[in-house]
Amino acid sequence: MATINDVARAAGVSISTVSYALSGKRAIGAATRDRIDAAVAQLGYRPNAGARMLAGSRTNLLALSAPLHADTYAPAHMTFVLAIAEAAREFDYDTVLLVQDEAVNGLRRMVSSKLVDGIVLLDVDRDDNRVPLVRELDIPVTLVGIPADTAGLTCVDLDFEAAARLSVERLAALGHRQIGLIGHPLDLYARGSNFPIRFRDAFVEAAADKGVALHFVMPEQEPASVRAAVEELRQSLPEMTAVVLNANEPVHTMLLELLRSDGVSIPNDLSILSACSSFPTDMLDPPLDVIPLPALITGRRGVELTMHQLDGFSEPVVELVPPSYITRGSTSSVA
C-alpha cells in the first residue's frame, strides 16, 4: 500500500507539501500540484474516507505526552519536546504538552473532549502504562520510543541496539579488549525506561560476541558517585583501555574532570566514546567521539507518522533510525 511518504518521494517534495495539496489547506503552485497528482495516480495512493472527513473538522492540535519523572533529565527531555513542536508547526499544528507523571488521565481527557487530532508519546517505558490506552483510542498515535510489545503500534526511535553494536565494533577494531560502560542512574533502569535498557543489553551481547571484557556501572549525577564508578571499573578491569559513556552531559563533564585530575591522557591512556548523546560533544574538553541521539530526526519523524495516520495510512510500523559515528579524536588504537 502506497503511503504519503512514497508520494512525497516520487513528487520530489516534502511530506507537508503533499499534505497541504491533498487537504487544500494551502495554495500549492500548479507545477508542484501536477507532480503530486501524477505521483498519486502512479502509486494509487488513496487516503481513506475517514481521514478525508476528518480533514474538514480538525483542531490542528497534537497532544505531546512527555511525562516528567523524578529521574527525568530535563535538558535532553526538552530537546525532544522542541523538535516535535517545531515539526508540528510545519504542518500548521500546535502542541498541547502533557507533563504530569500520571499521564493516562491526561490523554483520556484530551481524547474524550476532542481537543486534539493526534498524539505523540515521549519517554516510553518498556511496559508503559499509556500503551494499553492508546491501543483503545480511535485517534492517530505515534510513540517516539520502543516498548517491549509493539503490536498494533506506530513507533520510531534511534536504533539503540545498532548503536551499542557500533560502539563495541569500533573499539574492538582498534584493539580494545577491556571496556568500561558508564550508564544512567539506577532508577532509570529500575523504572523500565526503554532506551538505556536496549543499549545496555545489546552492548553486553556485542561485547560477548567480540570477546571483549566488560564492566557496567550506573553512577548518580554527582562527582563522588562518578569517582566511585571509575574506581569500580579500574578494579574490575585492571587493563581497561576504553570507556563508553551512555549517560547525560553532567556525567561526561565530571568524568573528564576526574581523568584530568588523575593525569589520564585521552586517547593516549584511555579512549572515550560518547554513545547516544543528545548534546554536542565537540565543546567538551577534550571533544569526544560520539554516536549522536538525533532528536530532530526522531522527533520530526514522530510528527510525520502521526500526519500519515491522519491522512489515511494507519498500518502499524516500527521505524529504527540507523546510528552514525562522528570522530573527534578521543579514541585510538591500543599500542
N, C-alpha and C positions, 0 to 999 in steps of 0.2 A: 504494500500500500504506500503510495507516494505521500510525502509529508511536506509541510510548508517549508522546511529546510531544503528539501530537494528542489522545490520551485525556486527558492531564492538563489540556490547554487546555479541552476540551469539558466536563470534570467540574468545572473551576474549582479544581483542587488542584495541589500540586506534583508533579513527576515522582517524587520519592522516595516520596510517599504512594501513588501508583499502584503503584510497585514493591513496597511493603510489602503492599498489598492483594492483588496478584497472586501474591506469593510466600508470603503467610501468615506472614511473619516478625514482624509486629507486629499487635496488635489495632487495628482501624480502626472508628470509630463507624458505626452502622447507616446513618445518613443519608448519610455520606460514601461508604460502600461502595455504597449504592444508586446514587449519582450515577456512580461509577466503573463499576459493572456496566452501567448504562444507556449510558454513553459507549462502552464496549467493544462492546456489542451494536449500537449505532447505526453505529459506524465499521467494524465487522467486524474489530477488532484481534485477532490471534492470535499469541502467542509461539510459536516453533517448538518441536518436541518436544525437540530437543537442549537448548534453553535451560531447558525445564521439568525435564528430568532433571538438568541441572547445578545447578539451584536447591537440590537436596537434598544436594549434595556440595561446596558452595563453601567456600573457605578464608576468604572475606571479607578478602582481602588484594589490593591492587593494587601492581604494580611501577611505580615512578616513575623512569624513566631520565632523569637530569638530569646529564650528564657535566660535570665541572669542567675546563675547558681553561685553558691559560696566559693566554688573553685574556678569560676569564670575569669579568664584574663581579658580584661576589658579592651585594651588596645587591639588585640587580634580579633576579638569579637566584633568591634566596631568597623574594622576593615571590611569584613564581610557584609555588615549591615549597609554601609555606604555603597559598596559595589552593587548590591541588589537594588537599593533605592535609585542609584544613578541609571542602572539598566532599565528599570521600570519607567523612568521618565522618557526614555527614548521611544516607548510605546504609548506615551501620553497617560501613564498611570502614576498615581501617588501610592505611598505605602502607609499602612497602619501598623505601627510597631507594637508588638505584644512581648513584654519582657518579664512578666511575672513567672516565678519559678513553677507554680502550678498552672501549666499552660493549657490544659484541656478545656477548662471552663471558658477561658477567653476565646478560644476557637469556636466553641459551641455558640457563644453569644454573637460572634461575627457572622457566622453562617445563618443562624436562625433569624437574625434581623435583616439578612440580605444586604449587608453593608459592603461586602466585598465580592469581587468576581472570581478570585482565586487565592491560593495560599502558598507561601514558600516557608519551609521549615529549616531552621538552622540549629546547630548544636545538637545533633541527633545522637541519642544513645543506642546501644545495641538492642536493648529491649525498651524502646522509647514508648512512654505511655500515651503519646499522641498518635501512634501508628494505628491502633485499633479504631480510633475515632475517624481518622482521615480515610480509612478504607470504607467507612459507612457513609461518608458525606458525598452528596451529589454536587461536587464542585471540583474544579481543577486544583491539584496539589502537587508540588514538587519538593522533594527532600534534597537539601544540599548536605549530603552525608549518607552513609550506607548502614542501615540497621541489619541485625542478624537475619531477619526474614524480609526479603524484598518482594515477595509475591504480591502482584497487583499494584505495585508502587512505581512511580517515576522518580528516579534518583540520579544525582550527579555528584561527583566528588573527584578530587585527585586520587590517582591510583596509588594509595599509600603502600600497598604490598609491593608494587613495582618499584616505588621509591626506596623501600627497605632493601630490596634485592640489588638495586643500582648502587646503594651505599656500600654494601658488602663487596660487590663485584669490583668497584673502582679501587677500594683499599686493598683487597686481596690481590688484584693485579699488580699493585705496587709493592707487594711482598709482605704486607702486614699480616701477622698470624695471631696476634693478641689485641683485641679491640674492645674498648670500654664503650658502653652505651649509656648515656645520661638522658633519662626520660623526664616526664612531667611529674608533679607531686602525686603521691599515692592515691589521694582522694579522687582524682580524675579517673583512674583505672577502676577504683572501687565502685564508682558511680556507673561504670559501664559505658563511658564516652567512646564512640566508635573508632575515632581516628587514631588515638595513641595505642589502643589495643591492636588494631590492624597492623600498624607499623611495627610494634614490638614483636608480635607473633611471627610476622614474615621475616623480620631481622634475625630472630633466633633460628628459624628454619634455614635461611640462606647461609648463616654462619656455619651451621652444622654441615650443610652441603659442601661448603668450601673448605672444611676442616679448620675453621678459624675458632680460636678460643674466645669466649665472650663472657662478660660480666655486666649485669644491668643494675643501675641504681636509679632511685627516684627522689632526688633532693627537693626540699622546700625552696622557695624563692628567697633565701636569706644566706649571707656569706658563710655562717657556721655550718649550715646544712650542706652547702656545696663543698666546703672543705672536707667534711666528714665523708661525703660521697667520693671525692677524689682519693682520699686515703683508703677507702674500701676497695676502689678499683686497683690501686697500686698493690695492695696486699693480695688481692685475688688474682691479679695478672702482673706478676713481677717483671715480665718482659713486654709490657704493653707499649705499643708504638703508635697507636691511633685512638682517637676518641670521636664518637659520633654524638652530636647534640640533637636530640629530638625534644626540644624544650623551648620555653619562652625567652624573650630577649634578656630579661634581668639575669637569668642563669648563665647565658652566654657571657655577659659582661663580667659577672662575678668570677666565672671560671678563668677568663683571660687575665683578669687582675691577679688571681691567685697564682696562675702559672708564671706571670711576670715576677711576682714576689719570690717565687721558688727558683727563679733563674732558668726556667724552661724556655728554650727557643723553639718557635713554631716556624716552619715544619721540621727543622733540623733534629730536634729532640723528640718532638711529638707532632703527628699530623692531626689536624682538627677539621671535621666536616660538619656543617650545619644542615640538618635534614628536615624538610617540610616546614620551612620558616616563612611566615607571612610578612616579615620585616626585612629591610635591606641589610645585608651583612657586609657591604663594602665600606660602611662607616665605622665598623668595629676596629679595634686595634689589637692584632692585625686584622685586615679583611679576611673573611673566611669563604672557602669553597662552600657552595650552597646548592641544595635541591629545593627550589622555591615552592611555596604553597601559593598557587595563583588565585588569590581571592577574586580578582577581577574576572578571570575566565570562568571559574566555577559559579560565582555569584551571577554573572550575566547569563550563563547557560541555564541556571535555575529559573530565571525570569523567562528566557526564551522557551523553555519546555512548558512552562505554565501557559504561555501565549499559544503554543502549539495546541494544547488541550482546549483552550477557549475557541480556537479556530477549527476544531472538529477532529483533531488527531489525538486520540486518547489511549492508544496502545501503550501499556506499561513498558518502561525501558530503564535500564541501569547503564549510565554512561560514566566511564572512568577516564579522566584526563591523564595522558601519559606524562611522567615526570621528565624534567630536563635537569642538566648538570651545568652549573656555572663555575668555572675555575678562577680562583682569585689568589692562588699561591700558598694556601695553608696546608696542602698535602704534598708529600714527596715519597719517593721510593725508599725502601729500607736499605741501608748501606750493607 
